[in-house]
Amino acid sequence: MSTDELNINYTREAFLNPINLGVLLASTLGALFFSNLSVDISNILLSTVFGVELMYLGVVPKLPRFRKRVELKKIKERHASSNEKDLFQSLDSASQKRFLVLKHLAQLVQENFEKLPYSSQGLLDNIGKKIDELLGNYLTLLDLIKRYEIYLNTSLETNLKEEVVRQIEEIKSIESEKLKRTKSRRVAIMQKRLQKFKIAKEKYLVCETHLETIEDAVRYIYEQSMTMSNPEEIGFQLDNLLTEVDETSQLIDDLDQDILPEYTTEWETELDFDSILDELSDDVTSEVKPKKRVQE
């Protein structure tokens, strides 16, 4: 991606650098403080800061290192936006509608924020950024839900259970110890594959529950934004919600580590064929599969 395509104003980026803005703010406050003691000192300070700022804006935007850092930042932002669009396009129509409903509510919240006094805008802009981050997390969870639905709504689990039962019945009728060990090893591996389905179902439920939590939270924030008596409370609630999203991601990562551990011979010694048969004797077709739900 070329510089022309990025359309970057390097002078503006240099001016809006947080460090530069912090120095300007501190200098302005210092000038105001010294104005009570001596107007001359205050004027000298302001003149010096103004001169240094002009030099800064004349030199820094031309530095190759600064330009490269800004370009990388812009490219990263573009890629993040592109990834979100790709994620949205990959969702089914029901999930897309679910996301658009939530995004519409978030836009209504932003419109209500814009009606508030200018003195509150700093805090409310921060809340707006947190809501945008929440929408990004919501989209990621929808993508996870989609993949779990594809994985769980297959006949593979049922076929595995039927094959485990068949192999155990054969093992009980086999006299060759070598053949028994071979088939037992296969049963052990298939049992671990079935365990993977259980963990995937748990992850699916974790994601779905958290999606509903985000939906309820955004609706509550929208209702609060109608009156906005305490924007600090909304900011605090969003912080808690974003923390919960991080905890959910960690939980999913932990479950991933438990899905299929490295094979060991202990798997075979841990097998209890009778218990496995009892567990799998139920009608596998009656298993509860995840159903899609559209949030209106």
C-alpha angles and dihedrals in degrees: 000000000000127000090248091055091050091051095206125182099207094187090055091047090051093049093048092050106128092231092052092048090048092053091048091050093048091047092050092050090048091052091051090051094050092045087074090056103035131354091205093057090048092051092047091050093049092046091050093049091047091051094047090048091053090050090047093051090046096052112026098056088058096052112110092218092053092047092049092051092050092047092051090050092051093046090051090051091049092050092049090052091046092049091053090051091050091049091051093049091050093057123094119252094261093055091044090054090048090054094045091052090054093044090052090054090050090053090051089052090053091050091052090050091055090061093061125096118282090244090069096047096092092059093039093051087056090051089050091055090050091052090051089051089050091052090052091052090047091054091050091051090050089055091050090049090052093053093047091050091053091048097045098040093068131098092238095099093050091047091050092052092049091049092049091053091048093049093049091051089052093048091055091056097044121097099188109096092202092055090045091055091049093050092042089055090054092048090051092053092047090050090055089050089053088050087057089060091053091052091046090054090051091050090049091054092046091053094045093049091050092049089056090048091054091048092051091046094051091048090051091049089050091052090048092048089061089071101011095194092158117022090172089065091054091050090051092049091050091051090054092047094050089049089053090051090055090048090051090053090051091049091052090049090051091051090050090059090055097049101090119357122194113288117258133175088245087077089071096047091049093058117116104186096190092052091048092051091049091050094049097040093092119097103276091203090066093064115126112250123197114264125207118244128196119215110218 
